[in-house]
Amino acid sequence: MIQIEREDDFGVMHHICLYTVADLSRVLNLKDNLNRPCGRNKLFKILKANHIITRDRQPAQILINLQIMEFHGVPKYGRTYYVCCFTEKGINYMVNAFKSGRYKIILDGEEQKKKFLNINEVF
């Protein structure tokens, strides 16, 4: 969790909590097809497969506009590294989206394997 103080347009300071993908994986507690927990790296693959983040780990612009995700800069070793983070609204959105089935758990081309389970679907 990243805690920051941010000033709004009127000069009032606000305390904001941002959650990383590792925090989201602990909250979601997803399981893969072998009933193993999905950690940070597997969740990155799931988020990429569902087009929530791009291949270079940037959040989708629509999610930034809806204040579900933010692109937070972290200064380290004289450089600024950018991390995609979820807001509290984003955590609730992701929990509800995975529960309702809006987003699927897709790992390593599993979607293509599911397409041809039944022989009648092929012919």
Secondary structure as UniProt FT lines:
FT   STRAND          2..7
FT   TURN            9..10
FT   STRAND          13..19
FT   HELIX           21..28
FT   TURN            33..34
FT   HELIX           40..49
FT   TURN            50..51
FT   TURN            55..56
FT   HELIX           61..65
FT   TURN            66..67
FT   STRAND          69..76
FT   TURN            77..78
FT   STRAND          79..86
FT   HELIX           88..100
FT   TURN            108..109
FT   HELIX           110..115
FT   HELIX           119..122
//
